[in-house]
Amino acid sequence: MIDAIEPMEAKLVEALPEGDGWQFEPKWDGFRCLVFKKGSEVALHSKSGKPLGRYFPEIVAGIAALKVDQVVLDGELLIPVGPTLSFEALQMRLHPAESRIRKLSAETPARLMLFDCLALEGRMLAEAPLAERRGVLEAFHAAHGNAMLRLSPRTQDGATAQKWLDAAGGALDGVVAKRLEETYRPGERAMLKVKRLRSADCVVGGFRYATKKREVGSLLLGLFDEAGLLHHVGFTSGLAAADRPALTVQLEGLVEAPGFTGDAPGGPSRWSTERSAEWQPLRTELVAEVRYDHVSGRRFRHGTGFLRWRPDKAPRQCTMEQLGEEARPAVVEAALAEVG
């Protein structure tokens, strides 16, 4: 088997670069995956180097069937569910039971979105500029692409890239910018990535104490659904150290069950851990505006950034509708249309 390599990574920046010499690509919301094929051997590696093949047997079978003896590809594993892409479906694949994985692979087969080629039939391409590697990748895809192997679109037009960025949050996670003359630099942040950051007004439905400290560590955020239930949607821990003592006193004065009346921390969900049950419920009186980058399953994917308190906002005004644009079908369908 070809020796595994680390993927080239991207540095987060605030805006798309200007000027010539750049190639822009959508940043797809999936699992980064390096693919290695040599003869009958196939390996899929995650960004961290862990093997992924057992979790995506349909991808392994598809790569094994390619009429090439040797290839190394860089791409993103995605699972389409209806008009959108499901990160939850990807997470469900990381299951210890092979029977469960086989069932899911048949019900929700994955796609591999390709955006780089590092070797093909003995031709080593990592030292070649991106423009050359992309040409090889496009020829490879033209010869071997199918419903499983997709070619990620690219553009050198900044206006088109900005349109992709404006649509980010549904099928797309942002936009990646690469230098056309750049070689592939394993393990280095030699690309640029831009994410579209949004803000939302959320009810503070609870809080957790900091580890080994009787002081607030994080705020638990909630949004109301159409039925008036308050669902836990994420957390924010970016609180100024100087503000924490007084805020702790304020929050302790609001402790009152249930806090969340819908999905709650520590309830039956994929995110539950032993520590997630250690939280204090609050009366629904406080509203905080937070910054976030992505939504999955009506939850903030990552921790959010605290922006400010919103005493002018009524808690009941903090609804799920704020997240509606994140996954609205029109945006997602337009993004998927870019790849046919």
Buried (B, 14 or more C-beta within 10 A) or exposed (E): EBEEBBBBBBEEEEEBBEEEEBBBBBBBBBBBBBBBBBEEEBBBBBEEEEEBBBBBBBBBEBBEEBEEEBBBBBBBBBBBEEBBBBBEBBBBBEBEEEEEBEEBBEEBBBBBBBBBBBBBEEEEBBEBBBBBBBEBBBEBBEEBBEEBBBBBBBBEEBEBBBBBBEBBBBBBBBBBBBBBEBBBBBEEEBBBBBBBBBBBBBBBBBBBBBEEEEBBBBBBBBBBBEEEBBBBBBBBBEBEEEEBEEBBEBBBEBEEEEBBBBBBBBBEEEBEEEEBEEBBBBBBEBBBBBBBBBBBBBBBBEBBBBBEEBEEBEBEBBBBEBBEBBBBEEBBBBBBEBBE
